[in-house]
Amino acid sequence: MIKKAGLYIRVSTEKQVEEGYSIAAQKEALSKFAINQGWDIFDTYADEGISGKNIIDRPEVKRLIEDIKKRLIDVVILYRFDRLTRNNRDTEDIINIIQEFGVEIFTISGGAIDVSTATGRFQIRINGAVAMLEREQTIERIKIALEQKVKEGYTLASATTCYGYNRKKHDKNQTINKKEASIVKKIFTMYADGKSFTEISNILNLKQIPAKLNGVIRKNHKTGKKYTINSVWTPKTIKLILTNPTYIGKVRYHVGKKDEFISNGNHEPIIDINLWNLVQDKIKRSHNKNRTNLPKEDVYYCGTLICGICGHKLTTNRTVRKNNKGEKKIFNGYRCPNREKNICTFLGVSHNKIEKCFNEFLDNLLPLSNINQAKTLYTSNHDEINHLKKRINSLQEKKKHIMDLFILNNITSQQLNYMNKQINKKVELLKTELIKEEQLDNINNKKAIPSDLKTHWAMLTGQEKITFLNEFVEKIIVKHQKSFNNKEILEIETILF
């Protein structure tokens, strides 16, 4: 009976460069070995550019194991055993699979691997341990080299540089891309002015400003086919830009998932340090307001309130009760989620009581005229509103033009429906952005703005109060003590103007 052989190949990027054996070279060598042994090649399993640290992250080795379990393969041929595993735990699993299904393992570099004897199994474990040691030492050397590079102020950007910068081949430093740098400045300014990650990404996409990789042609390593990247701006991209110290002349290296090493870079900064600090502070406060549910017009304190007992963010609590006439009425309040877990004793507080206490707090604040930089509250955004209206009108005109083409039989009904659908999506995005801009403009341009915040607060709608709290109040700590008149006592920490 002719044995069926499975050829397993793995090449990590650094190994391919370092030792000079590619997927094609390994496949040719393994195929010749199988033919010389008189075996049929059942299939080839190739993990390209993937580390051998574990099996979980390698789809082809998992497919190989599944075929072994289905008894489709009699022999597995490898270039070296560390192509299959560099992890002690995975080595033990493979030994068990070989024993259970009676599969033979052959390596070109070392011949047959015998797991039927204690000596053979010991040799496999030794090979696995040596491979794992080699991998860990390589990682340590790479970390040391990268840290040293960062200490010297050189960028770690290789295939793709940071947006706003270019890097010529073999250069150690990035240089400013003036066109992209202007967009980076705009992103920082928009966020500092109160726009969210999502709003900024929508604006850039609507203005058809290309992202870094948009239009770049890349080659698929497996198929060899070329493809064009169609990249757009996303909220995640905006956040990565706003938190990247490259823009203030720094270089960094991530050590693990949490720790990072930052040093002064040799490249020119794009963002002023004062603007950078302002943006980082706003991001930090926004992160601290990661809500358990979103604020609405009737519960606009949600996300700002903090439990004074356990420190958890309070969430909303709605209670439906009947009045004397038997009519249902909704009572809004706030509760601590930790009370349900029996780790907090906070009993909850009504929205009306929070509102009353917050107004008492506003009574003690200085008038607006005495607060530095108060004018920043009331900057106009008419230019952005007009720009959005023009874009909407332009798209509406485009729809009329498409209809004319359809009437003249220049396009089909399917093309008409598709183009209208795409335009409607863009219009809806623009209208959503326009509503937000007009709401903000409504706050910024209230007539006869009062000199005290309490009167100004009373003039705002529920949605405008959400905007105000997001911008100017860091947190409201609700202490659950009660005084002689049974009022909740609040301790409020704010950042204003």
C-alpha positions as CSV (number, residue, x, y, z in Angstrom):
1,M,0.0,0.0,0.0
2,I,1.4,3.4,-1.0
3,K,1.6,5.9,1.8
4,K,0.0,9.3,1.5
5,A,2.2,12.1,2.5
6,G,1.4,15.6,3.8
7,L,4.0,18.3,3.3
8,Y,4.1,20.9,6.0
9,I,5.9,24.2,5.4
10,R,6.2,27.3,7.5
11,V,8.3,30.4,6.8
12,S,8.3,33.4,9.2
13,T,9.3,36.7,7.5
14,E,12.6,37.1,9.4
15,K,13.6,33.5,8.8
16,Q,13.0,33.7,5.1
17,V,15.4,36.7,4.9
18,E,17.8,35.4,7.4
19,E,18.3,31.8,6.1
20,G,17.2,32.1,2.5
21,Y,14.7,29.3,2.2
22,S,11.3,30.2,0.9
23,I,7.9,28.4,0.6
24,A,8.8,27.3,-2.9
25,A,12.3,26.0,-1.9
26,Q,10.9,24.0,1.0
27,K,8.1,22.6,-1.2
28,E,10.5,21.4,-3.8
29,A,12.8,19.8,-1.3
30,L,9.9,18.0,0.5
31,S,8.3,16.9,-2.7
32,K,11.6,15.3,-4.0
33,F,12.0,13.5,-0.6
34,A,8.4,12.1,-0.9
35,I,8.9,10.9,-4.5
36,N,12.2,9.3,-3.6
37,Q,10.5,7.4,-0.8
38,G,7.8,6.2,-3.3
39,W,5.0,8.1,-1.4
40,D,2.0,9.9,-2.9
41,I,1.7,13.6,-2.0
42,F,-1.8,14.0,-0.5
43,D,-1.6,17.8,0.0
44,T,0.8,20.7,0.9
45,Y,0.1,22.8,4.0
46,A,1.9,26.1,4.1
47,D,1.8,28.8,6.8
48,E,3.6,31.8,5.3
49,G,4.9,34.7,7.3
50,I,3.6,33.2,10.6
51,S,5.6,32.6,13.8
52,G,5.9,29.1,15.2
53,K,5.1,30.2,18.8
54,N,1.8,28.3,18.8
55,I,-0.5,26.2,16.7
56,I,-3.7,28.3,17.4
57,D,-2.6,31.1,15.1
58,R,-1.6,28.8,12.2
59,P,-4.6,27.8,10.0
60,E,-2.6,25.3,7.8
61,V,-1.1,23.3,10.7
62,K,-4.7,23.1,12.2
63,R,-5.9,21.8,8.8
64,L,-3.0,19.3,8.8
65,I,-4.0,18.0,12.2
66,E,-7.7,17.6,11.1
67,D,-6.6,15.6,8.1
68,I,-4.5,13.4,10.3
69,K,-7.5,12.8,12.6
70,K,-9.6,11.8,9.5
71,R,-6.8,9.3,8.7
72,L,-6.2,10.9,5.3
73,I,-2.4,11.1,5.9
74,D,0.1,8.4,6.7
75,V,3.3,10.5,6.7
76,V,4.1,14.1,7.5
77,I,7.3,15.5,6.0
78,L,9.0,18.6,7.4
79,Y,12.1,20.6,6.6
80,R,12.9,20.7,10.3
81,F,10.9,19.8,13.4
82,D,10.8,23.4,14.6
83,R,8.8,24.2,11.4
84,L,5.9,22.3,13.1
85,T,6.2,23.6,16.7
86,R,8.4,25.8,18.9
87,N,6.2,25.4,21.9
88,N,6.6,22.8,24.6
89,R,2.8,22.4,25.2
90,D,2.2,22.0,21.4
91,T,5.0,19.4,21.2
92,E,3.3,17.2,23.8
93,D,0.0,17.5,21.9
94,I,1.7,16.5,18.6
95,I,3.3,13.5,20.3
96,N,-0.1,12.3,21.5
97,I,-1.6,12.8,18.0
98,I,1.3,10.8,16.4
99,Q,0.9,8.0,18.8
100,E,-2.9,7.9,18.6
101,F,-3.2,7.9,14.8
102,G,0.0,6.1,14.0
103,V,1.3,8.8,11.7
104,E,5.0,8.8,10.8
105,I,7.1,12.0,10.9
106,F,10.1,12.6,8.7
107,T,12.4,15.6,8.6
108,I,14.9,16.3,5.8
109,S,17.4,17.5,8.3
110,G,17.1,14.7,10.8
111,G,15.3,11.7,9.2
112,A,12.5,9.8,10.9
113,I,11.2,10.8,14.3
114,D,10.4,7.9,16.5
115,V,7.8,8.4,19.3
116,S,7.4,4.8,20.1
117,T,10.3,4.8,22.5
118,A,11.1,7.0,25.6
119,T,14.4,8.0,23.9
120,G,12.6,9.2,20.8
121,R,10.0,11.2,22.7
122,F,12.8,12.7,24.8
123,Q,14.7,13.7,21.7
124,I,11.5,15.5,20.3
125,R,11.1,17.3,23.6
126,I,14.7,18.4,23.6
127,N,14.4,19.7,20.0
128,G,11.2,21.6,21.0
129,A,12.8,23.1,24.0
130,V,15.9,24.2,22.0
131,A,13.6,25.7,19.3
132,M,11.6,27.6,22.0
133,L,14.8,28.9,23.6
134,E,16.1,30.0,20.2
135,R,12.8,31.9,19.6
136,E,12.8,33.6,22.9
137,Q,16.4,34.7,22.6
138,T,15.6,36.1,19.1
139,I,12.7,38.1,20.5
140,E,15.0,39.5,23.3
141,R,17.6,40.5,20.7
142,I,15.0,42.2,18.5
143,K,13.5,44.1,21.5
144,I,17.0,45.3,22.6
145,A,17.7,46.5,19.0
146,L,14.4,48.3,18.7
147,E,14.7,50.0,22.0
148,Q,18.2,51.2,21.1
149,K,16.9,52.5,17.8
150,V,14.2,54.5,19.6
151,K,16.7,55.8,22.2
152,E,18.7,57.2,19.2
153,G,15.6,58.9,17.9
154,Y,15.0,56.9,14.8
155,T,11.6,55.8,13.6
156,L,10.4,52.2,13.6
157,A,8.0,52.8,10.7
158,S,8.9,50.5,7.9
159,A,6.4,49.6,5.2
160,T,3.9,52.3,6.1
161,T,4.9,55.6,7.7
162,C,2.7,57.7,10.0
163,Y,0.1,59.8,8.3
164,G,1.6,63.3,7.8
165,Y,5.1,61.9,7.1
166,N,7.1,60.2,4.4
167,R,10.2,58.0,4.7
168,K,12.5,57.3,1.7
169,K,13.9,53.8,1.4
170,H,16.9,53.2,3.8
171,D,16.3,56.5,5.6
172,K,16.1,56.2,9.4
173,N,14.0,59.3,9.9
174,Q,10.6,60.4,8.6
175,T,10.1,63.8,6.8
176,I,7.0,65.9,6.8
177,N,4.4,65.5,4.1
178,K,3.0,69.0,3.9
179,K,-0.3,68.0,2.4
180,E,-1.0,65.3,5.0
181,A,0.4,67.4,7.8
182,S,-2.2,70.0,7.2
183,I,-4.9,67.3,7.6
184,V,-3.3,66.1,10.9
185,K,-3.5,69.7,12.2
186,K,-7.1,69.9,11.2
187,I,-7.9,66.6,13.0
188,F,-6.3,67.9,16.2
189,T,-8.1,71.2,15.9
190,M,-11.5,69.6,15.2
191,Y,-11.2,67.3,18.2
192,A,-10.1,70.2,20.5
193,D,-13.1,72.2,19.3
194,G,-15.5,69.4,20.4
195,K,-15.9,67.0,17.5
196,S,-15.9,63.3,18.2
197,F,-13.8,60.6,16.5
198,T,-16.8,59.5,14.4
199,E,-17.7,63.1,13.4
200,I,-14.1,63.8,12.3
201,S,-13.9,60.6,10.2
202,N,-17.2,61.4,8.6
203,I,-16.1,64.9,7.7
204,L,-12.9,63.6,6.1
205,N,-14.7,60.9,4.2
206,L,-17.4,63.3,2.9
207,K,-14.7,65.7,1.8
208,Q,-13.1,62.8,0.0
209,I,-9.7,63.3,1.7
210,P,-7.7,60.1,1.0
211,A,-6.4,58.0,3.9
212,K,-2.7,57.0,4.0
213,L,-3.0,53.6,2.2
214,N,-6.0,54.5,-0.1
215,G,-5.0,53.6,-3.7
216,V,-1.8,51.9,-2.7
217,I,-1.1,48.8,-4.8
218,R,0.1,45.7,-2.9
219,K,0.9,42.1,-3.8
220,N,-0.7,39.1,-2.3
221,H,2.2,36.9,-1.1
222,K,0.3,33.6,-1.5
223,T,-1.4,34.2,-4.9
224,G,1.1,36.7,-6.4
225,K,-1.8,38.9,-7.6
226,K,-1.7,42.6,-7.2
227,Y,-4.6,44.5,-5.6
228,T,-5.4,48.1,-4.7
229,I,-6.2,49.1,-1.1
230,N,-9.5,50.9,-0.7
231,S,-9.0,52.6,2.7
232,V,-11.3,55.1,4.4
233,W,-11.2,57.1,7.6
234,T,-12.6,55.4,10.7
235,P,-13.1,56.5,14.3
236,K,-10.3,54.1,15.3
237,T,-7.9,55.8,12.8
238,I,-8.7,59.2,14.2
239,K,-8.0,58.0,17.7
240,L,-4.7,56.5,16.7
241,I,-3.6,59.8,15.1
242,L,-4.7,61.8,18.1
243,T,-2.7,59.6,20.5
244,N,0.4,59.2,18.5
245,P,3.4,61.0,20.0
246,T,5.1,61.1,16.7
247,Y,3.3,64.3,16.0
248,I,5.1,66.1,18.8
249,G,8.5,64.9,17.7
250,K,8.6,61.6,19.7
251,V,9.3,58.0,18.7
252,R,7.9,55.1,20.6
253,Y,8.2,51.3,20.9
254,H,5.5,49.1,22.4
255,V,6.8,46.5,24.8
256,G,4.0,44.1,25.2
257,K,0.4,45.2,25.1
258,K,0.5,47.8,27.8
259,D,4.0,49.2,28.3
260,E,5.7,51.5,25.8
261,F,9.0,53.1,25.5
262,I,9.1,56.8,24.3
263,S,12.1,58.9,23.4
264,N,12.8,62.2,21.6
265,G,12.9,61.7,17.8
266,N,15.1,63.2,15.2
267,H,12.1,64.2,13.0
268,E,10.3,67.5,12.9
269,P,7.0,67.7,14.9
270,I,3.7,68.7,13.4
271,I,1.6,69.5,16.4
272,D,2.3,72.1,19.1
273,I,2.8,70.7,22.6
274,N,0.0,72.9,24.1
275,L,-2.6,71.6,21.5
276,W,-1.3,68.0,22.1
277,N,-1.8,68.3,25.9
278,L,-5.3,69.8,25.4
279,V,-6.3,66.9,23.2
280,Q,-4.9,64.2,25.5
281,D,-6.7,65.7,28.4
282,K,-10.0,65.7,26.4
283,I,-9.4,62.0,25.4
284,K,-8.7,61.0,28.9
285,R,-11.9,62.7,30.2
286,S,-13.9,61.1,27.3
287,H,-12.5,57.7,28.2
288,N,-13.5,58.2,31.8
289,K,-17.1,58.8,30.6
290,N,-17.4,55.5,28.9
291,R,-21.1,55.0,29.7
292,T,-23.1,52.0,30.7
293,N,-25.8,53.5,28.5
294,L,-26.1,56.7,26.5
295,P,-27.5,59.9,28.0
296,K,-30.8,61.1,26.6
297,E,-32.6,64.4,26.8
298,D,-34.4,63.5,30.0
299,V,-31.4,61.9,31.7
300,Y,-28.6,64.0,30.5
301,Y,-26.4,63.4,33.6
302,C,-25.8,59.8,32.6
303,G,-22.1,59.2,32.1
304,T,-21.1,62.2,34.3
305,L,-22.3,60.8,37.6
306,I,-20.0,58.8,39.8
307,C,-21.0,56.7,42.8
308,G,-19.4,58.3,45.9
309,I,-19.3,54.9,47.7
310,C,-17.6,52.5,45.2
311,G,-16.5,54.9,42.4
312,H,-18.5,53.2,39.6
313,K,-20.3,55.2,36.9
314,L,-24.0,55.6,37.7
315,T,-26.5,54.4,35.1
316,T,-30.1,55.4,34.5
317,N,-33.0,54.0,36.4
318,R,-36.6,54.5,35.1
319,T,-39.6,53.8,37.3
320,V,-43.2,53.7,36.1
321,R,-45.8,54.7,38.8
322,K,-49.4,55.6,38.8
323,N,-50.7,58.9,40.2
324,N,-53.9,59.5,42.1
325,K,-55.9,59.5,38.8
326,G,-54.5,56.1,37.9
327,E,-52.3,57.6,35.1
328,K,-48.9,56.2,34.5
329,K,-45.9,58.5,35.0
330,I,-42.2,57.8,34.4
331,F,-39.8,58.8,37.1
332,N,-36.1,59.1,36.0
333,G,-33.2,58.5,38.3
334,Y,-29.7,57.1,38.5
335,R,-28.4,53.9,40.2
336,C,-25.1,52.1,40.8
337,P,-24.7,48.8,39.0
338,N,-22.6,47.4,41.8
339,R,-25.6,47.4,44.2
340,E,-27.1,44.6,42.2
341,K,-23.8,42.7,42.7
342,N,-24.1,43.3,46.5
343,I,-20.8,45.2,46.5
344,C,-22.2,48.7,47.0
345,T,-24.9,50.2,49.3
346,F,-25.8,53.1,47.0
347,L,-29.7,53.4,47.0
348,G,-30.0,55.6,43.9
349,V,-31.0,59.2,43.4
350,S,-33.7,60.9,41.3
351,H,-32.9,63.1,38.3
352,N,-34.8,66.0,39.8
353,K,-32.6,66.0,43.0
354,I,-29.4,65.9,40.9
355,E,-30.7,68.8,38.9
356,K,-31.5,70.8,42.1
357,C,-28.1,70.1,43.6
358,F,-26.3,70.9,40.4
359,N,-28.0,74.3,40.3
360,E,-26.9,74.9,43.9
361,F,-23.4,74.2,42.7
362,L,-23.7,76.6,39.8
363,D,-24.8,79.4,42.2
364,N,-21.3,79.3,43.7
365,L,-19.4,79.7,40.5
366,L,-17.9,82.9,39.2
367,P,-19.8,84.8,36.5
368,L,-18.8,84.0,32.9
369,S,-17.2,87.4,32.5
370,N,-14.7,86.5,35.2
371,I,-13.7,83.1,33.8
372,N,-10.6,83.0,31.5
373,Q,-11.1,82.2,27.8
374,A,-15.0,82.3,28.2
375,K,-15.2,83.3,24.5
376,T,-14.2,79.8,23.4
377,L,-17.7,78.7,24.4
378,Y,-19.3,80.9,21.8
379,T,-17.2,80.5,18.6
380,S,-19.3,80.4,15.5
381,N,-19.3,77.4,13.1
382,H,-21.3,79.0,10.3
383,D,-18.6,78.0,7.7
384,E,-19.0,74.3,8.5
385,I,-22.8,74.6,8.4
386,N,-22.8,76.4,5.0
387,H,-20.3,73.8,3.7
388,L,-22.6,70.9,4.7
389,K,-25.7,72.6,3.2
390,K,-23.8,73.2,-0.1
391,R,-22.8,69.5,-0.2
392,I,-26.4,68.4,0.4
393,N,-27.7,70.7,-2.4
394,S,-25.0,69.4,-4.7
395,L,-26.0,65.8,-4.1
396,Q,-29.7,66.7,-4.7
397,E,-28.8,68.3,-8.0
398,K,-26.8,65.2,-8.9
399,K,-30.0,63.1,-8.3
400,K,-31.9,65.2,-10.8
401,H,-29.1,64.8,-13.3
402,I,-29.2,61.0,-12.9
403,M,-33.0,61.0,-13.4
404,D,-32.5,63.0,-16.7
405,L,-30.0,60.3,-17.8
406,F,-32.6,57.6,-17.0
407,I,-35.4,59.4,-19.0
408,L,-33.0,59.7,-22.0
409,N,-32.4,55.9,-21.7
410,N,-28.7,56.5,-21.0
411,I,-28.8,54.4,-17.9
412,T,-30.8,51.4,-16.8
413,S,-33.3,51.3,-13.9
414,Q,-30.9,49.2,-11.9
415,Q,-28.2,51.8,-12.4
416,L,-30.6,54.5,-11.4
417,N,-31.6,52.7,-8.2
418,Y,-28.0,51.9,-7.3
419,M,-26.8,55.5,-7.8
420,N,-29.7,57.0,-5.9
421,K,-29.1,54.6,-3.0
422,Q,-25.5,55.7,-2.8
423,I,-26.4,59.4,-2.9
424,N,-29.1,59.0,-0.3
425,K,-26.6,57.4,2.1
426,K,-24.2,60.4,1.7
427,V,-27.1,62.8,2.1
428,E,-28.2,61.1,5.4
429,L,-24.7,61.3,6.7
430,L,-24.5,65.0,5.8
431,K,-27.9,65.8,7.3
432,T,-26.9,64.1,10.6
433,E,-23.7,66.1,10.7
434,L,-25.6,69.3,9.9
435,I,-28.1,68.7,12.8
436,K,-25.2,68.3,15.2
437,E,-23.5,71.5,13.9
438,E,-26.7,73.5,14.1
439,Q,-27.3,72.2,17.7
440,L,-23.8,73.3,18.7
441,D,-24.2,76.6,16.9
442,N,-27.5,77.1,18.8
443,I,-25.6,76.7,22.1
444,N,-22.8,79.0,20.9
445,N,-25.0,81.8,19.7
446,K,-27.7,82.1,22.3
447,K,-29.0,85.6,22.3
448,A,-28.4,87.7,25.4
449,I,-26.1,85.2,26.9
450,P,-26.3,85.7,30.7
451,S,-23.4,86.5,32.9
452,D,-23.9,83.5,35.2
453,L,-23.8,79.8,34.3
454,K,-27.0,79.0,36.2
455,T,-29.2,81.2,34.0
456,H,-27.3,79.9,30.9
457,W,-27.9,76.3,32.0
458,A,-31.7,76.9,32.4
459,M,-31.8,78.2,28.8
460,L,-30.4,75.0,27.3
461,T,-32.4,72.1,25.9
462,G,-31.8,68.5,27.2
463,Q,-29.6,67.7,24.1
464,E,-27.6,70.9,24.6
465,K,-27.1,70.1,28.3
466,I,-25.6,66.7,27.2
467,T,-23.1,68.7,25.0
468,F,-22.3,71.1,27.8
469,L,-21.7,68.3,30.3
470,N,-19.5,66.4,27.9
471,E,-17.4,69.5,27.2
472,F,-17.0,71.2,30.6
473,V,-17.9,68.9,33.5
474,E,-15.4,66.2,34.2
475,K,-17.5,64.3,36.8
476,I,-20.1,64.7,39.5
477,I,-19.5,62.5,42.5
478,V,-22.8,61.6,44.3
479,K,-22.2,61.1,48.0
480,H,-24.9,59.0,49.5
481,Q,-25.2,60.8,52.8
482,K,-28.4,62.6,53.8
483,S,-28.6,65.8,55.8
484,F,-31.3,66.8,58.2
485,N,-33.6,68.0,55.4
486,N,-33.1,64.6,53.6
487,K,-31.3,66.1,50.6
488,E,-28.5,64.2,48.8
489,I,-25.1,65.8,49.3
490,L,-23.0,66.1,46.1
491,E,-19.3,66.6,45.8
492,I,-18.8,68.0,42.3
493,E,-15.4,68.2,40.4
494,T,-15.5,70.2,37.2
495,I,-13.2,71.4,34.5
496,L,-14.6,74.6,33.0
497,F,-13.3,76.6,30.1
